[in-house]
Every structure is written in C-alpha cells, then in structure tokens.
Amino acid sequence: MRTETTAYQGAINNVFLPGTILLANIDVTGLLEYALKAGVGGLIWLGFKIAGEYLERKRKLEQKQDEEKPSRKRKHKKSNNGIAE
C-alpha cells in the first residue's frame, strides 16, 4: 500500500510539532488564573459601561422633558398690602 503526503498534510505536521513543543511547558494554572481575572475585570467594566449609558440616557430624557413642559411656577397674586395670597 502506497501513501502519498500532500503539501497540506506536510504543513499541518510542520505546525503541530513546533506547537506541541512550545505548548508543552505552559503553566495551565497561571493561564486559567489570568483568564479568570480578565473575565471578572471585563464584567466589572461592562457593568460600569452599562450603568453609565443608563444614567446618561436618563439624564438626557429628563432634560428633554424639562424643555418640553411649560413652566409650572405658580404666580402669586399680590393684594394691596403686598402680601401674597
């Protein structure tokens, strides 16, 4: 039985061998710890980002409502003696 190695299979073997050698000495617990810290930090950042956008949207909505509604200040009628009724 004759087997032929294609250029594609040769390229895969050329990637797997150095990859296996380089990855053999990786500290897996250190990578997991880093991934956990990065995930927690990302969630904290996302929480602040969402809260900031919510507060900004709420502030803009309140400003828009303040501009649209007429002034509700009550005008007091003054009597002849200058005391408000």
N, C-alpha and C positions, 0 to 999 in steps of 0.2 A: 504494500500500500504506500503510495507516494503522497506526501503532504507538501503543499506549497505555502509559503508565508508571503502574504501580501504586504505591501508597503504600509497599509493601515494597521495590520496586526503588529508589525515591527515598531510602529510609532507608539502603539499602546504599551508594548513591552518596554520601550525606552522611557516612558513616563512612569510606569508602575515601579520599576526597580529603583530609580533615584527617589521617588516619592516614598517608597517603603523605608528606604534607608534614612531619609531625612525625618520622617514621622515616627521612627522607632524610639527616639529619645524625647518625645514630647511629654511634658508634665500635664497629664489629663486633669488632675485635680485643680491645678492652677488655672487651666483654661475654663473649667467649669465654674470656678470661683469668680473669675473675671466676667464670664458670661452672665452670672447671677447679678453681680454688681452693675454691669451695664444695663441689664434688663430693669432692675429696680430704679436706677438713675433715669432711664428712659421713661418709665411710668411716672416718676415724680415730675419730670419735665413736662410730660403730656398733661398731667393734672394741672400744673400751673398755666400751661398754654390754654387749655380749655376754660379754666376759671377766668383768665384774663380776657379772653374773647367774649365770654358770657357777660362779664361786668362792663366791658366796653359797649357791647350791643345794648345792654340795659341802660347805660348812661346816655347813649345816643337816642334811644327811644324816649327817655324822659325829657331830654332836651327838645325833641321834636314835638312832644305833647305840650310842653310848656309854651312853645312858639305858636302852636295852633289854637289853644284855648284863649279866650279873651281874659282880660284882667278881671279877677274876681274880688278886687279890693272894694270894700264897702265904703261908700261915700256917706259921711255923716252930715246930716242937716244941722246947721247951726241955728240956734234960736237967737233972739235979740240980745240976750245977755252973754253970748259967746260960749255957752256950754253945749257940748254935742248931745244930741238926743238919741 
